[in-house]
Amino acid sequence: MPLQEVLSALRDRFGLQYRSDDTLETLKTGVFDGPLQRVAARVLEGYDFAMKITPQGIDVLVLRQNRPGQTAVAVVSAMAVRPPMTAAEVKHYASGHIR
């Protein structure tokens, strides 16, 4: 199945957002299990991509297919995954209690 169809299925089933200028015609086969970000990263093996993980979901920018002899680039940002601390959490942290 072409990568574009795999990513479209992940979008339809799990809300994964993706965009790319590439045609994403590389054929992918296999059975993938695990958290969505790990599955997406495995499906995108062979491509340079950036992934942003937020409480609203995962957004992937697929840059290009790797060429032989090139180093792959994969960037994952999870800075916004955890919401800001509540006042109670700040007080708890400030008092020296670490979770």
Secondary structure as UniProt FT lines:
FT   HELIX           3..14
FT   STRAND          17..20
FT   HELIX           36..43
FT   TURN            44..46
FT   STRAND          47..54
FT   TURN            55..56
FT   STRAND          57..65
FT   TURN            68..69
FT   STRAND          74..77
FT   TURN            79..80
FT   HELIX           87..94
FT   TURN            95..96
//
